[in-house]
Amino acid sequence: MPTRRSFCQKWQQSGGNERANYQGFFLDMAVALGVEGPPPKGNVTDDPYCFDKDIRVYHPSGKVTAGYIDFYKADHFIIEAKQGSAQTGKGTAKRGTPSYLKAMEKAFVQAIAYTRNVATKPPFLLTCDIGDHFELWTGFNGDYGGYAARQDIELAALRRPEVFDLFVDLFTDPQARNPEKIAAKVTREVAADLATLTKTLEGQHEPQEVAHFLMRCIFTMFAEDVKLLKEELFTTALKDRWREHPQSFQPEVEALWQAMNEGAALAFMVSYCGLTGACLPTRWRLTSRLTKFRFCSTRRSGIGKMWNPPSLARCWSGRWIPRSAASSVPTTRRVVMWSGW
């Protein structure tokens, strides 16, 4: 029984015999994935899972011709197989040559034509150079995009758990990869977490205040998603700052929401003592779009040494401060994060 490793080792050296090899390749692949292979053709009405699926191809001219899908599973995938080689004149074409690339694109066009002539378009479309790689398109909405929309997957990548799981889902549960269903699942999970959080907060505050607070949090994250707030300022602060320093959350989030409400600049003031260059992400040294602040000077004299206090002090309170006045700024408080609404 082939494992992922033995399957890849067996087929990586093959080339140039598509018709002779493709069924054996996919049968071995099914065993390596731990999924059922197709039954003998003709055993099940209309052959919903088979090699050489018979279809009628309807052409724009009105002509109807017979077609054959190399590997088909209804509501799962269509696979068009090719097999290049390392030699000229053998198989589909010599891998890497213009002729080979043209043949792989032609295989995609051929597979797209098949999707129009089956009962329902499958969510996945693949072309495969047996023993070399797969080209994958996703089309849960019926649109696979053009040839450039493909995902290239080397055969050896099947050894990686995430790629292995992807192919298992292609054979067994393609809807597990449906972005809409994933989003719905995430929404349900978030709703459950939000309900738990709401219940906890309502034990300490009025329900109306809790609802107002959570709506503001959700809207702020939405503002990040549509780039009204730069560089994920809110979620970054939640993870990297407020979780470790909860006492700073209330005044600083109030300042953020005030700035969002008024269209003003925002400066988060953080403790300077002990802060090193490695602790200060570049994305936290932002420029206010409204007030046209320039970047704060952040030069250091050496790795791990503290940032130059006078340079940061010049950004104190959201304005440039003359160097002569920098010494009057408390050395324990410095501006390190900016954003504009």
Secondary structure as GFF3:
##gff-version 3
##sequence-region A 1 341
A	DSSP	alpha_helix	4	11	.	.	.	ID=ss1
A	DSSP	alpha_helix	18	33	.	.	.	ID=ss2
A	DSSP	beta_strand	49	58	.	.	.	ID=ss3
A	DSSP	beta_strand	64	73	.	.	.	ID=ss4
A	DSSP	beta_strand	77	82	.	.	.	ID=ss5
A	DSSP	alpha_helix	98	115	.	.	.	ID=ss6
A	DSSP	beta_strand	124	129	.	.	.	ID=ss7
A	DSSP	beta_strand	133	138	.	.	.	ID=ss8
A	DSSP	three_ten_helix	147	149	.	.	.	ID=ss9
A	DSSP	beta_strand	151	154	.	.	.	ID=ss10
A	DSSP	three_ten_helix	155	159	.	.	.	ID=ss11
A	DSSP	alpha_helix	161	172	.	.	.	ID=ss12
A	DSSP	three_ten_helix	174	177	.	.	.	ID=ss13
A	DSSP	alpha_helix	179	202	.	.	.	ID=ss14
A	DSSP	alpha_helix	207	225	.	.	.	ID=ss15
A	DSSP	three_ten_helix	230	232	.	.	.	ID=ss16
A	DSSP	alpha_helix	233	237	.	.	.	ID=ss17
A	DSSP	pi_helix	238	242	.	.	.	ID=ss18
A	DSSP	three_ten_helix	246	248	.	.	.	ID=ss19
A	DSSP	alpha_helix	249	262	.	.	.	ID=ss20
A	DSSP	beta_strand	265	271	.	.	.	ID=ss21
A	DSSP	three_ten_helix	277	279	.	.	.	ID=ss22
A	DSSP	three_ten_helix	282	284	.	.	.	ID=ss23
A	DSSP	alpha_helix	309	313	.	.	.	ID=ss24
A	DSSP	three_ten_helix	316	318	.	.	.	ID=ss25
A	DSSP	alpha_helix	323	326	.	.	.	ID=ss26
A	DSSP	beta_strand	333	340	.	.	.	ID=ss27
###
